[in-house]
Amino acid sequence: MPFPKRNVKPESLGQRPGTGPGAQDVPPAVWDDLDAVTNSMLAGTLRQLADVLKNATDIFEDLDSELQGVACRSEKLMERILNVEDKVLGLDARAVKIPLTTLDAVAKLHEHHHNDYMVQTELFQPQTRPECVKTIHENAHKNLRKVLRTCDKYRNDGRPSSRLYSTGPVFADIKPVDNSDEWEEYK
């Protein structure tokens, strides 16, 4: 599944004040008022529109930089085409002598034609990534142990999540607490 490049926040407009991250305590009686609910929804909608505008600006900036790159590459390509055209116009096919040889003479040749064209490498570098993809890569560098420890509060069996995660060498030094059949299904 492809990852989303950009997210629009806040995701839930109908969330009660005081339940989201960084929220302040609001008495429940305030939320029961219809005006408070509509004002909260309207404010959330305006925040979403502001985030959509920020994402649109980011998209157009990425598009502008990519189009500038295409224009620069097109100019270089046009220069190369004009250089080749000048060289071709300067050639005279009648002036070039074609040597007459036999297959035996060609078979004895050790130096054949080779191309001096350099293959371009490292085309996809971190500097060429869009800003939204850079943010995703930076968020992916978080410590896996910390992420799994935050999942522990949602577990009911009291076992740490890092003990159940056994993919790769990250937690290779961790051994199971008990050798129950329940552990086998997580290997």
N, C-alpha and C positions, 0 to 999 in steps of 0.2 A: 504494500500500500504506500503510495507516495506521501511524503510528509507535507504538511501545509506550510507554505512559505510565510504567509501572513495570517494573523488572527485578529478578529474584531472583538474588542472588549468594551464594556462588560458583556459577558456571555448571557447571563440571566437577568432580565429586566425586572421580573416580578419578585426578586429576592427581598425579604424583609430587611429594613435597615438594622444593623447590629449583628448580622449573621455572616457577612462577607469578611474578607481580609482587610484589616485596618479600619473596621467599622466601630462606631461608637454605640454605646448602649442607648436604646430608644425605648421608652415605655410602650408596652403593647397597645395601650389605649390610643396612642398617636397613629399607629398603623391601621387601626380600625376605621379611622375617618377616611371617607372616599376622596376627599381633596388631597390628603397626604399620600394616598396610594397613587393617584393620577399624577401628582407632582413628582413623586419618586420615579414613576415610569417615564415621565417626560424628561426628567434629568438624565436617566439612564439612556434614553433614546438619543438625547443630544450628545452624550459621551460616546455612544456608538457611532454617530455621524461624524464626530470629530476624529475618531479613530479610523473610520473609513476614509476621511479626507487625508489623514496622515499616510495611510497605506497607498492612496491614489497618488499622492505627491511622491512617495518612494518609488512607486511603479514607473511614473513618468520620468523621474531622475535616472532610474536604471535603463529605461528605454532610450533616453537621450544619450547616455554614455555609450550604450551599445551601438546606436546609430552613428555616433561620432567615430567609433572604432571601425564600423563598416565603411564610412566615408573615407577614412584615412587609408584603409586597406585597398579601397577602390582606386584612390589616387595613385598609390604605389603600383597597383596592377596596371593602370593605364600608362604609367611611365615605362614599365617593363614592356608593354605591348608596343609602345612607340619606339623603344630601343630595338626591339626585334624587327619591327617594320623597317627601320633605317638600315639595319644590317642586311635584311633580305633584299632591299632595293639596291644595295651596293654589290650584291653577288652577281657574277656572270657565269652562267652554267656552261658556256662554250669555252671559257678560259680554264676551267678545271680539267686536268688530265686524269682520266680514269685508267689505272694500271690494268693491263691484261695479265691475268694469272691463271694458274691451274689450281685444282683442288689440293694437289700435293703441296704447293707453295703456301696456300692458306692454312693447311693443317700444321705446317711447321712454325706458324706465328705463335709467339708466346704472349705478346702484348696485344690484347684486343681493346676495343673501345670501352671506356668506363666513364661513368657520369660523376661529375664533381658536385652534384646537387646535395646539399646538406638536408637531412631530415629534421624537421622541427620537433623538438621535444618539450616537455613540461608546459603544455598548452593550458592545462587547467591548474592554475596555481591559486593559493589563497587570496592573492591580490585581485584576481579577476572574478571572484565570487560576488554575487549581489549582496547588499547589506543584510537582507533578511536571512540569507543562507549563512552568512558569517555569524549572525546572532544564534542561529540554530546550532552551529558547530561549537560556539562558545558555551552554550547551555549543555551540550552533550559531554563536555569535559568535566562534569561534576563527578565527585567521588561516588562510586557505586555503593560502597559500604554505608555512606550517609543516607543515600536514597533508600536503601533497604531497611535501615534503622527507622526511618520515618514510617515505613510500612508496618513496623512491629505494633504500633498502637491499634491497628485494625485487626490484628490476629486475636483469636479467642483461646487458642490452645497454649499460649505462653511461650511458644518456641520462637527463637529469632528467625527472621526471614532470611538472613544471610546463610543460615544452615541449610535451608531448602534450595538455595540457589547454587547449583553445582556445575554451571556451564563455564568452561574455560579455566585457566590457571589462577583466576583472581582469588578464589577462596579454596585453593587446593590444600592449604595447611589446616583447614577446619575439618574436624572429624565429627560424625554424628554423636549426639549425647547417648542415645540408646540404639540398639540394633533391632528395633521393632520392624514389623512388616510394613508399617505406615511409612517408614523412611524409604523403603525400596521403591515406592511409586514416584519419588521425587528425583531419583538418580537418572 
